[in-house]
Amino acid sequence: MKINLSSGKTKEMDIDSLTVENLLSELQISQSEVIVVMNGEVIPEDHVLRNEDEIRIIHVVFGG
């Protein structure tokens, strides 16, 4: 699986039917601070990912 991080880095991982929630946990990324996008659409935490997927993890900025 190819993971594009908002920092500009790209990470390759071999996964086996992980959910978005499990992937974020493995990467030690807080679910409340990011959105996960695949094919231009935000995907939910319970979405099951496959090795051929390519996702982008975008950090959400709070404040004013």
mmJSON file of the N, C-alpha and C atoms, coordinates in Angstrom:
{"data_MODEL":{"atom_site":{
"group_PDB":["ATOM","ATOM","ATOM","ATOM","ATOM","ATOM","ATOM","ATOM","ATOM","ATOM","ATOM","ATOM","ATOM","ATOM","ATOM","ATOM","ATOM","ATOM","ATOM","ATOM","ATOM","ATOM","ATOM","ATOM","ATOM","ATOM","ATOM","ATOM","ATOM","ATOM","ATOM","ATOM","ATOM","ATOM","ATOM","ATOM","ATOM","ATOM","ATOM","ATOM","ATOM","ATOM","ATOM","ATOM","ATOM","ATOM","ATOM","ATOM","ATOM","ATOM","ATOM","ATOM","ATOM","ATOM","ATOM","ATOM","ATOM","ATOM","ATOM","ATOM","ATOM","ATOM","ATOM","ATOM","ATOM","ATOM","ATOM","ATOM","ATOM","ATOM","ATOM","ATOM","ATOM","ATOM","ATOM","ATOM","ATOM","ATOM","ATOM","ATOM","ATOM","ATOM","ATOM","ATOM","ATOM","ATOM","ATOM","ATOM","ATOM","ATOM","ATOM","ATOM","ATOM","ATOM","ATOM","ATOM","ATOM","ATOM","ATOM","ATOM","ATOM","ATOM","ATOM","ATOM","ATOM","ATOM","ATOM","ATOM","ATOM","ATOM","ATOM","ATOM","ATOM","ATOM","ATOM","ATOM","ATOM","ATOM","ATOM","ATOM","ATOM","ATOM","ATOM","ATOM","ATOM","ATOM","ATOM","ATOM","ATOM","ATOM","ATOM","ATOM","ATOM","ATOM","ATOM","ATOM","ATOM","ATOM","ATOM","ATOM","ATOM","ATOM","ATOM","ATOM","ATOM","ATOM","ATOM","ATOM","ATOM","ATOM","ATOM","ATOM","ATOM","ATOM","ATOM","ATOM","ATOM","ATOM","ATOM","ATOM","ATOM","ATOM","ATOM","ATOM","ATOM","ATOM","ATOM","ATOM","ATOM","ATOM","ATOM","ATOM","ATOM","ATOM","ATOM","ATOM","ATOM","ATOM","ATOM","ATOM","ATOM","ATOM","ATOM","ATOM","ATOM","ATOM","ATOM","ATOM","ATOM","ATOM","ATOM","ATOM"],
"id":[1,2,3,4,5,6,7,8,9,10,11,12,13,14,15,16,17,18,19,20,21,22,23,24,25,26,27,28,29,30,31,32,33,34,35,36,37,38,39,40,41,42,43,44,45,46,47,48,49,50,51,52,53,54,55,56,57,58,59,60,61,62,63,64,65,66,67,68,69,70,71,72,73,74,75,76,77,78,79,80,81,82,83,84,85,86,87,88,89,90,91,92,93,94,95,96,97,98,99,100,101,102,103,104,105,106,107,108,109,110,111,112,113,114,115,116,117,118,119,120,121,122,123,124,125,126,127,128,129,130,131,132,133,134,135,136,137,138,139,140,141,142,143,144,145,146,147,148,149,150,151,152,153,154,155,156,157,158,159,160,161,162,163,164,165,166,167,168,169,170,171,172,173,174,175,176,177,178,179,180,181,182,183,184,185,186,187,188,189,190,191,192],
"type_symbol":["N","C","C","N","C","C","N","C","C","N","C","C","N","C","C","N","C","C","N","C","C","N","C","C","N","C","C","N","C","C","N","C","C","N","C","C","N","C","C","N","C","C","N","C","C","N","C","C","N","C","C","N","C","C","N","C","C","N","C","C","N","C","C","N","C","C","N","C","C","N","C","C","N","C","C","N","C","C","N","C","C","N","C","C","N","C","C","N","C","C","N","C","C","N","C","C","N","C","C","N","C","C","N","C","C","N","C","C","N","C","C","N","C","C","N","C","C","N","C","C","N","C","C","N","C","C","N","C","C","N","C","C","N","C","C","N","C","C","N","C","C","N","C","C","N","C","C","N","C","C","N","C","C","N","C","C","N","C","C","N","C","C","N","C","C","N","C","C","N","C","C","N","C","C","N","C","C","N","C","C","N","C","C","N","C","C","N","C","C","N","C","C"],
"label_atom_id":["N","CA","C","N","CA","C","N","CA","C","N","CA","C","N","CA","C","N","CA","C","N","CA","C","N","CA","C","N","CA","C","N","CA","C","N","CA","C","N","CA","C","N","CA","C","N","CA","C","N","CA","C","N","CA","C","N","CA","C","N","CA","C","N","CA","C","N","CA","C","N","CA","C","N","CA","C","N","CA","C","N","CA","C","N","CA","C","N","CA","C","N","CA","C","N","CA","C","N","CA","C","N","CA","C","N","CA","C","N","CA","C","N","CA","C","N","CA","C","N","CA","C","N","CA","C","N","CA","C","N","CA","C","N","CA","C","N","CA","C","N","CA","C","N","CA","C","N","CA","C","N","CA","C","N","CA","C","N","CA","C","N","CA","C","N","CA","C","N","CA","C","N","CA","C","N","CA","C","N","CA","C","N","CA","C","N","CA","C","N","CA","C","N","CA","C","N","CA","C","N","CA","C","N","CA","C","N","CA","C","N","CA","C","N","CA","C","N","CA","C","N","CA","C"],
"label_alt_id":[null,null,null,null,null,null,null,null,null,null,null,null,null,null,null,null,null,null,null,null,null,null,null,null,null,null,null,null,null,null,null,null,null,null,null,null,null,null,null,null,null,null,null,null,null,null,null,null,null,null,null,null,null,null,null,null,null,null,null,null,null,null,null,null,null,null,null,null,null,null,null,null,null,null,null,null,null,null,null,null,null,null,null,null,null,null,null,null,null,null,null,null,null,null,null,null,null,null,null,null,null,null,null,null,null,null,null,null,null,null,null,null,null,null,null,null,null,null,null,null,null,null,null,null,null,null,null,null,null,null,null,null,null,null,null,null,null,null,null,null,null,null,null,null,null,null,null,null,null,null,null,null,null,null,null,null,null,null,null,null,null,null,null,null,null,null,null,null,null,null,null,null,null,null,null,null,null,null,null,null,null,null,null,null,null,null,null,null,null,null,null,null],
"label_comp_id":["MET","MET","MET","LYS","LYS","LYS","ILE","ILE","ILE","ASN","ASN","ASN","LEU","LEU","LEU","SER","SER","SER","SER","SER","SER","GLY","GLY","GLY","LYS","LYS","LYS","THR","THR","THR","LYS","LYS","LYS","GLU","GLU","GLU","MET","MET","MET","ASP","ASP","ASP","ILE","ILE","ILE","ASP","ASP","ASP","SER","SER","SER","LEU","LEU","LEU","THR","THR","THR","VAL","VAL","VAL","GLU","GLU","GLU","ASN","ASN","ASN","LEU","LEU","LEU","LEU","LEU","LEU","SER","SER","SER","GLU","GLU","GLU","LEU","LEU","LEU","GLN","GLN","GLN","ILE","ILE","ILE","SER","SER","SER","GLN","GLN","GLN","SER","SER","SER","GLU","GLU","GLU","VAL","VAL","VAL","ILE","ILE","ILE","VAL","VAL","VAL","VAL","VAL","VAL","MET","MET","MET","ASN","ASN","ASN","GLY","GLY","GLY","GLU","GLU","GLU","VAL","VAL","VAL","ILE","ILE","ILE","PRO","PRO","PRO","GLU","GLU","GLU","ASP","ASP","ASP","HIS","HIS","HIS","VAL","VAL","VAL","LEU","LEU","LEU","ARG","ARG","ARG","ASN","ASN","ASN","GLU","GLU","GLU","ASP","ASP","ASP","GLU","GLU","GLU","ILE","ILE","ILE","ARG","ARG","ARG","ILE","ILE","ILE","ILE","ILE","ILE","HIS","HIS","HIS","VAL","VAL","VAL","VAL","VAL","VAL","PHE","PHE","PHE","GLY","GLY","GLY","GLY","GLY","GLY"],
"label_asym_id":["A","A","A","A","A","A","A","A","A","A","A","A","A","A","A","A","A","A","A","A","A","A","A","A","A","A","A","A","A","A","A","A","A","A","A","A","A","A","A","A","A","A","A","A","A","A","A","A","A","A","A","A","A","A","A","A","A","A","A","A","A","A","A","A","A","A","A","A","A","A","A","A","A","A","A","A","A","A","A","A","A","A","A","A","A","A","A","A","A","A","A","A","A","A","A","A","A","A","A","A","A","A","A","A","A","A","A","A","A","A","A","A","A","A","A","A","A","A","A","A","A","A","A","A","A","A","A","A","A","A","A","A","A","A","A","A","A","A","A","A","A","A","A","A","A","A","A","A","A","A","A","A","A","A","A","A","A","A","A","A","A","A","A","A","A","A","A","A","A","A","A","A","A","A","A","A","A","A","A","A","A","A","A","A","A","A","A","A","A","A","A","A"],
"label_entity_id":["1","1","1","1","1","1","1","1","1","1","1","1","1","1","1","1","1","1","1","1","1","1","1","1","1","1","1","1","1","1","1","1","1","1","1","1","1","1","1","1","1","1","1","1","1","1","1","1","1","1","1","1","1","1","1","1","1","1","1","1","1","1","1","1","1","1","1","1","1","1","1","1","1","1","1","1","1","1","1","1","1","1","1","1","1","1","1","1","1","1","1","1","1","1","1","1","1","1","1","1","1","1","1","1","1","1","1","1","1","1","1","1","1","1","1","1","1","1","1","1","1","1","1","1","1","1","1","1","1","1","1","1","1","1","1","1","1","1","1","1","1","1","1","1","1","1","1","1","1","1","1","1","1","1","1","1","1","1","1","1","1","1","1","1","1","1","1","1","1","1","1","1","1","1","1","1","1","1","1","1","1","1","1","1","1","1","1","1","1","1","1","1"],
"label_seq_id":[1,1,1,2,2,2,3,3,3,4,4,4,5,5,5,6,6,6,7,7,7,8,8,8,9,9,9,10,10,10,11,11,11,12,12,12,13,13,13,14,14,14,15,15,15,16,16,16,17,17,17,18,18,18,19,19,19,20,20,20,21,21,21,22,22,22,23,23,23,24,24,24,25,25,25,26,26,26,27,27,27,28,28,28,29,29,29,30,30,30,31,31,31,32,32,32,33,33,33,34,34,34,35,35,35,36,36,36,37,37,37,38,38,38,39,39,39,40,40,40,41,41,41,42,42,42,43,43,43,44,44,44,45,45,45,46,46,46,47,47,47,48,48,48,49,49,49,50,50,50,51,51,51,52,52,52,53,53,53,54,54,54,55,55,55,56,56,56,57,57,57,58,58,58,59,59,59,60,60,60,61,61,61,62,62,62,63,63,63,64,64,64],
"pdbx_PDB_ins_code":[null,null,null,null,null,null,null,null,null,null,null,null,null,null,null,null,null,null,null,null,null,null,null,null,null,null,null,null,null,null,null,null,null,null,null,null,null,null,null,null,null,null,null,null,null,null,null,null,null,null,null,null,null,null,null,null,null,null,null,null,null,null,null,null,null,null,null,null,null,null,null,null,null,null,null,null,null,null,null,null,null,null,null,null,null,null,null,null,null,null,null,null,null,null,null,null,null,null,null,null,null,null,null,null,null,null,null,null,null,null,null,null,null,null,null,null,null,null,null,null,null,null,null,null,null,null,null,null,null,null,null,null,null,null,null,null,null,null,null,null,null,null,null,null,null,null,null,null,null,null,null,null,null,null,null,null,null,null,null,null,null,null,null,null,null,null,null,null,null,null,null,null,null,null,null,null,null,null,null,null,null,null,null,null,null,null,null,null,null,null,null,null],
"Cartn_x":[0.84,0.0,0.886,0.488,1.226,0.467,1.185,0.586,1.298,0.535,1.068,0.721,1.738,1.534,1.522,0.81,0.716,2.057,3.029,4.372,5.141,4.547,5.209,5.929,6.014,6.677,5.716,6.293,5.524,6.032,5.091,5.447,4.801,5.55,5.027,4.853,3.683,3.424,2.746,3.053,2.364,1.307,0.051,-1.026,-1.864,-2.635,-3.527,-4.883,-5.713,-7.091,-7.186,-6.336,-6.437,-7.532,-8.185,-9.096,-8.283,-8.894,-8.24,-7.867,-8.77,-8.529,-7.288,-7.158,-6.0,-4.708,-4.769,-3.589,-3.098,-4.017,-3.623,-3.01,-3.556,-3.011,-1.589,-1.359,-0.012,0.988,0.515,1.383,1.497,0.795,0.758,0.279,-0.814,-1.436,-2.813,-3.119,-4.409,-5.506,-6.568,-7.678,-8.356,-8.323,-8.995,-8.22,-6.989,-6.154,-5.979,-6.575,-6.368,-7.665,-7.647,-8.653,-7.888,-8.517,-7.877,-8.671,-7.948,-8.57,-8.074,-9.009,-8.663,-9.507,-8.877,-9.567,-10.381,-9.844,-10.5,-11.642,-11.901,-12.999,-12.492,-13.061,-12.743,-13.33,-12.52,-13.003,-13.147,-14.147,-14.4,-13.382,-13.364,-12.418,-12.595,-13.811,-14.054,-13.822,-13.357,-13.062,-11.883,-12.038,-10.977,-10.064,-8.778,-7.784,-7.169,-6.702,-6.034,-4.654,-3.771,-2.401,-2.337,-3.274,-3.223,-3.784,-4.317,-4.851,-3.732,-4.053,-3.164,-3.996,-3.525,-4.28,-3.42,-4.093,-3.403,-3.924,-2.999,-3.363,-3.096,-4.156,-4.064,-4.302,-3.321,-3.477,-4.391,-5.343,-6.294,-5.729,-5.78,-5.246,-6.408,-6.273,-7.282,-6.743,-7.631,-7.196,-7.773,-7.345,-7.889,-7.013],
"Cartn_y":[-1.165,0.0,1.228,2.226,3.484,4.516,5.141,6.132,7.458,8.479,9.821,10.626,11.111,11.884,13.37,14.165,15.598,16.297,15.665,16.24,16.163,15.493,15.332,14.0,13.259,11.952,10.885,9.858,8.708,7.473,6.646,5.43,4.246,3.181,1.93,0.943,0.306,-0.689,-1.894,-3.055,-4.276,-4.529,-4.411,-4.594,-5.797,-6.289,-7.403,-7.096,-6.42,-6.114,-5.291,-4.287,-3.374,-2.352,-1.911,-0.785,0.502,1.602,2.904,3.144,2.822,2.998,2.226,0.968,0.153,0.693,1.153,1.709,2.951,3.848,5.059,4.707,3.708,3.259,2.735,1.934,1.409,2.522,3.571,4.699,5.709,5.439,6.316,7.716,7.756,9.01,9.072,10.188,10.371,10.551,9.774,9.839,11.201,11.9,13.193,14.317,14.05,15.093,14.951,13.914,13.68,13.276,13.418,12.782,11.896,10.83,9.899,9.928,10.138,10.304,9.21,8.646,7.675,8.014,8.14,8.481,9.767,10.743,12.044,12.092,11.011,10.962,10.599,11.266,10.935,9.559,8.703,7.359,7.221,6.454,6.313,5.406,5.488,4.722,3.217,2.764,1.323,0.769,1.611,1.168,0.196,-0.954,-1.963,-1.654,-1.499,-1.16,-2.417,-2.295,-3.405,-2.945,-3.882,-3.544,-2.695,-2.854,-2.092,-0.673,-0.32,1.025,2.048,3.286,4.414,5.457,5.85,6.811,8.025,9.083,10.283,10.586,10.814,11.178,12.668,13.424,14.882,15.329,16.042,16.59,17.804,17.856,18.952,19.993,21.252,22.345,23.027,23.179,23.844,25.194,26.072,27.351,28.516,29.68,30.852,32.041],
"Cartn_z":[0.0,0.0,0.0,-0.744,-0.788,0.036,0.976,1.861,1.64,1.241,1.072,2.317,3.004,4.224,3.89,4.696,4.431,4.568,5.195,5.326,4.01,3.014,1.728,1.59,2.677,2.647,2.121,1.531,1.059,1.778,2.209,2.941,2.239,2.08,1.521,2.669,2.736,3.771,3.147,3.677,3.287,4.343,3.959,4.929,4.529,5.463,5.185,5.789,5.027,5.423,6.701,6.835,7.969,7.708,8.77,8.631,8.724,8.321,8.444,9.902,10.816,12.248,12.702,12.287,12.661,12.065,10.82,10.162,10.896,11.234,11.953,13.305,13.963,15.24,15.064,14.025,13.761,13.469,12.787,12.446,13.589,14.683,15.855,15.484,14.723,14.31,14.948,15.611,16.26,15.21,15.331,14.376,14.364,15.486,15.579,14.902,14.478,13.88,12.375,11.765,10.335,9.637,8.311,7.47,6.494,6.064,5.139,3.831,2.729,1.415,0.471,-0.294,-1.332,-2.561,-3.709,-4.96,-4.836,-4.106,-3.978,-2.989,-2.278,-1.318,0.068,1.075,2.467,2.756,3.381,3.706,5.222,5.68,7.114,7.803,9.121,9.943,9.797,9.47,9.377,7.965,7.054,5.685,5.713,5.056,5.006,3.816,4.112,3.097,2.506,1.256,0.576,0.127,-0.143,-0.543,-1.803,-2.721,-3.966,-3.839,-2.674,-2.447,-2.307,-2.663,-2.41,-1.683,-0.505,0.3,0.617,1.036,1.495,2.895,3.826,5.196,5.34,5.615,5.689,7.125,7.683,9.03,8.982,9.901,9.981,10.934,10.517,11.328,12.04,13.359,14.172,14.622,14.977,15.538,14.762,15.191,14.504,14.678],
"occupancy":[1.0,1.0,1.0,1.0,1.0,1.0,1.0,1.0,1.0,1.0,1.0,1.0,1.0,1.0,1.0,1.0,1.0,1.0,1.0,1.0,1.0,1.0,1.0,1.0,1.0,1.0,1.0,1.0,1.0,1.0,1.0,1.0,1.0,1.0,1.0,1.0,1.0,1.0,1.0,1.0,1.0,1.0,1.0,1.0,1.0,1.0,1.0,1.0,1.0,1.0,1.0,1.0,1.0,1.0,1.0,1.0,1.0,1.0,1.0,1.0,1.0,1.0,1.0,1.0,1.0,1.0,1.0,1.0,1.0,1.0,1.0,1.0,1.0,1.0,1.0,1.0,1.0,1.0,1.0,1.0,1.0,1.0,1.0,1.0,1.0,1.0,1.0,1.0,1.0,1.0,1.0,1.0,1.0,1.0,1.0,1.0,1.0,1.0,1.0,1.0,1.0,1.0,1.0,1.0,1.0,1.0,1.0,1.0,1.0,1.0,1.0,1.0,1.0,1.0,1.0,1.0,1.0,1.0,1.0,1.0,1.0,1.0,1.0,1.0,1.0,1.0,1.0,1.0,1.0,1.0,1.0,1.0,1.0,1.0,1.0,1.0,1.0,1.0,1.0,1.0,1.0,1.0,1.0,1.0,1.0,1.0,1.0,1.0,1.0,1.0,1.0,1.0,1.0,1.0,1.0,1.0,1.0,1.0,1.0,1.0,1.0,1.0,1.0,1.0,1.0,1.0,1.0,1.0,1.0,1.0,1.0,1.0,1.0,1.0,1.0,1.0,1.0,1.0,1.0,1.0,1.0,1.0,1.0,1.0,1.0,1.0,1.0,1.0,1.0,1.0,1.0,1.0],
"B_iso_or_equiv":[0.0,0.0,0.0,0.0,0.0,0.0,0.0,0.0,0.0,0.0,0.0,0.0,0.0,0.0,0.0,0.0,0.0,0.0,0.0,0.0,0.0,0.0,0.0,0.0,0.0,0.0,0.0,0.0,0.0,0.0,0.0,0.0,0.0,0.0,0.0,0.0,0.0,0.0,0.0,0.0,0.0,0.0,0.0,0.0,0.0,0.0,0.0,0.0,0.0,0.0,0.0,0.0,0.0,0.0,0.0,0.0,0.0,0.0,0.0,0.0,0.0,0.0,0.0,0.0,0.0,0.0,0.0,0.0,0.0,0.0,0.0,0.0,0.0,0.0,0.0,0.0,0.0,0.0,0.0,0.0,0.0,0.0,0.0,0.0,0.0,0.0,0.0,0.0,0.0,0.0,0.0,0.0,0.0,0.0,0.0,0.0,0.0,0.0,0.0,0.0,0.0,0.0,0.0,0.0,0.0,0.0,0.0,0.0,0.0,0.0,0.0,0.0,0.0,0.0,0.0,0.0,0.0,0.0,0.0,0.0,0.0,0.0,0.0,0.0,0.0,0.0,0.0,0.0,0.0,0.0,0.0,0.0,0.0,0.0,0.0,0.0,0.0,0.0,0.0,0.0,0.0,0.0,0.0,0.0,0.0,0.0,0.0,0.0,0.0,0.0,0.0,0.0,0.0,0.0,0.0,0.0,0.0,0.0,0.0,0.0,0.0,0.0,0.0,0.0,0.0,0.0,0.0,0.0,0.0,0.0,0.0,0.0,0.0,0.0,0.0,0.0,0.0,0.0,0.0,0.0,0.0,0.0,0.0,0.0,0.0,0.0,0.0,0.0,0.0,0.0,0.0,0.0],
"pdbx_formal_charge":[null,null,null,null,null,null,null,null,null,null,null,null,null,null,null,null,null,null,null,null,null,null,null,null,null,null,null,null,null,null,null,null,null,null,null,null,null,null,null,null,null,null,null,null,null,null,null,null,null,null,null,null,null,null,null,null,null,null,null,null,null,null,null,null,null,null,null,null,null,null,null,null,null,null,null,null,null,null,null,null,null,null,null,null,null,null,null,null,null,null,null,null,null,null,null,null,null,null,null,null,null,null,null,null,null,null,null,null,null,null,null,null,null,null,null,null,null,null,null,null,null,null,null,null,null,null,null,null,null,null,null,null,null,null,null,null,null,null,null,null,null,null,null,null,null,null,null,null,null,null,null,null,null,null,null,null,null,null,null,null,null,null,null,null,null,null,null,null,null,null,null,null,null,null,null,null,null,null,null,null,null,null,null,null,null,null,null,null,null,null,null,null],
"auth_seq_id":[1,1,1,2,2,2,3,3,3,4,4,4,5,5,5,6,6,6,7,7,7,8,8,8,9,9,9,10,10,10,11,11,11,12,12,12,13,13,13,14,14,14,15,15,15,16,16,16,17,17,17,18,18,18,19,19,19,20,20,20,21,21,21,22,22,22,23,23,23,24,24,24,25,25,25,26,26,26,27,27,27,28,28,28,29,29,29,30,30,30,31,31,31,32,32,32,33,33,33,34,34,34,35,35,35,36,36,36,37,37,37,38,38,38,39,39,39,40,40,40,41,41,41,42,42,42,43,43,43,44,44,44,45,45,45,46,46,46,47,47,47,48,48,48,49,49,49,50,50,50,51,51,51,52,52,52,53,53,53,54,54,54,55,55,55,56,56,56,57,57,57,58,58,58,59,59,59,60,60,60,61,61,61,62,62,62,63,63,63,64,64,64],
"auth_comp_id":["MET","MET","MET","LYS","LYS","LYS","ILE","ILE","ILE","ASN","ASN","ASN","LEU","LEU","LEU","SER","SER","SER","SER","SER","SER","GLY","GLY","GLY","LYS","LYS","LYS","THR","THR","THR","LYS","LYS","LYS","GLU","GLU","GLU","MET","MET","MET","ASP","ASP","ASP","ILE","ILE","ILE","ASP","ASP","ASP","SER","SER","SER","LEU","LEU","LEU","THR","THR","THR","VAL","VAL","VAL","GLU","GLU","GLU","ASN","ASN","ASN","LEU","LEU","LEU","LEU","LEU","LEU","SER","SER","SER","GLU","GLU","GLU","LEU","LEU","LEU","GLN","GLN","GLN","ILE","ILE","ILE","SER","SER","SER","GLN","GLN","GLN","SER","SER","SER","GLU","GLU","GLU","VAL","VAL","VAL","ILE","ILE","ILE","VAL","VAL","VAL","VAL","VAL","VAL","MET","MET","MET","ASN","ASN","ASN","GLY","GLY","GLY","GLU","GLU","GLU","VAL","VAL","VAL","ILE","ILE","ILE","PRO","PRO","PRO","GLU","GLU","GLU","ASP","ASP","ASP","HIS","HIS","HIS","VAL","VAL","VAL","LEU","LEU","LEU","ARG","ARG","ARG","ASN","ASN","ASN","GLU","GLU","GLU","ASP","ASP","ASP","GLU","GLU","GLU","ILE","ILE","ILE","ARG","ARG","ARG","ILE","ILE","ILE","ILE","ILE","ILE","HIS","HIS","HIS","VAL","VAL","VAL","VAL","VAL","VAL","PHE","PHE","PHE","GLY","GLY","GLY","GLY","GLY","GLY"],
"auth_asym_id":["A","A","A","A","A","A","A","A","A","A","A","A","A","A","A","A","A","A","A","A","A","A","A","A","A","A","A","A","A","A","A","A","A","A","A","A","A","A","A","A","A","A","A","A","A","A","A","A","A","A","A","A","A","A","A","A","A","A","A","A","A","A","A","A","A","A","A","A","A","A","A","A","A","A","A","A","A","A","A","A","A","A","A","A","A","A","A","A","A","A","A","A","A","A","A","A","A","A","A","A","A","A","A","A","A","A","A","A","A","A","A","A","A","A","A","A","A","A","A","A","A","A","A","A","A","A","A","A","A","A","A","A","A","A","A","A","A","A","A","A","A","A","A","A","A","A","A","A","A","A","A","A","A","A","A","A","A","A","A","A","A","A","A","A","A","A","A","A","A","A","A","A","A","A","A","A","A","A","A","A","A","A","A","A","A","A","A","A","A","A","A","A"],
"auth_atom_id":["N","CA","C","N","CA","C","N","CA","C","N","CA","C","N","CA","C","N","CA","C","N","CA","C","N","CA","C","N","CA","C","N","CA","C","N","CA","C","N","CA","C","N","CA","C","N","CA","C","N","CA","C","N","CA","C","N","CA","C","N","CA","C","N","CA","C","N","CA","C","N","CA","C","N","CA","C","N","CA","C","N","CA","C","N","CA","C","N","CA","C","N","CA","C","N","CA","C","N","CA","C","N","CA","C","N","CA","C","N","CA","C","N","CA","C","N","CA","C","N","CA","C","N","CA","C","N","CA","C","N","CA","C","N","CA","C","N","CA","C","N","CA","C","N","CA","C","N","CA","C","N","CA","C","N","CA","C","N","CA","C","N","CA","C","N","CA","C","N","CA","C","N","CA","C","N","CA","C","N","CA","C","N","CA","C","N","CA","C","N","CA","C","N","CA","C","N","CA","C","N","CA","C","N","CA","C","N","CA","C","N","CA","C","N","CA","C","N","CA","C","N","CA","C"],
"pdbx_PDB_model_num":[1,1,1,1,1,1,1,1,1,1,1,1,1,1,1,1,1,1,1,1,1,1,1,1,1,1,1,1,1,1,1,1,1,1,1,1,1,1,1,1,1,1,1,1,1,1,1,1,1,1,1,1,1,1,1,1,1,1,1,1,1,1,1,1,1,1,1,1,1,1,1,1,1,1,1,1,1,1,1,1,1,1,1,1,1,1,1,1,1,1,1,1,1,1,1,1,1,1,1,1,1,1,1,1,1,1,1,1,1,1,1,1,1,1,1,1,1,1,1,1,1,1,1,1,1,1,1,1,1,1,1,1,1,1,1,1,1,1,1,1,1,1,1,1,1,1,1,1,1,1,1,1,1,1,1,1,1,1,1,1,1,1,1,1,1,1,1,1,1,1,1,1,1,1,1,1,1,1,1,1,1,1,1,1,1,1,1,1,1,1,1,1]
}}}
